[in-house]
């Protein structure tokens, strides 16, 4: 059987996706445009397309581990992979959101042990420095990057990728989209600050103590593993970010003038 494959690299981690369906391979190529690479993959997934079932709105994503083997389950997808062999499979309907979901989970599992995080946040690069904007739904994460000036490079409007490099951190662009359906640019930059968003009547940055910063950040960290060791890795990664990266609270009016604070 002929298989059609492509390798998607996010945050410096190449993951290969293979399917027997040429039309679905084209869908994935469009979905991950700008993040395709010829690099040797770190993980490889064989995608088996199945007929769609009625999604269960109450079906939460479930992630479990046994040794090096991981399982991801939700009503619209099921995946298994082995970290040691670097191989796995995905059973899903021909909808890229299911593949996207598995990719997000896998990257979160790979990042945490190395001190990195996936964060429900928007992010962008201004003057060579990366900034991440996090907060609960409705606080303006997508709005913040949606009104960025032309000289600002958007890394993500939905899922921000924070990778540790020695004692420093970088933010990387991602193809994971949200309400704007806008992919980030495939670039990275030193992480200069992370900001908890609050709506207000003016634009200002307020100090955010380590305890408050950690609590706010943990509410936005994407981590799906209930395993105690994995949870400890994610918590330690969040603590490392708070200890090393300037953290603040950004009060803003949802007006483009806020970007003057990051010029």
Buried (B, 14 or more C-beta within 10 A) or exposed (E): EEEBBBBBBBBBBBBBBBBBBEEBBEBBBEBBEEBBBEEEBBBBBBBEBEEEEEEEEEEEBEBEBEEEBBBBBBBBBBBBBBBEEBBBBBBBBBBBEBBBBBBBBBBBBBBBBEBBBBBBBBBBBBEEBBBBBBBEEEBBBBBBBBBBEEEBBBBBBBBBBBBBBEEEBBBBBBBBBBEBEBBBBBBBBBBBBBBBBBBBEEBEBEEBEEEBBBBBBBEBBBBBBEBEEBEEBBBEBBBBBBEBBBBBBBBBEBEEEBBEBBE
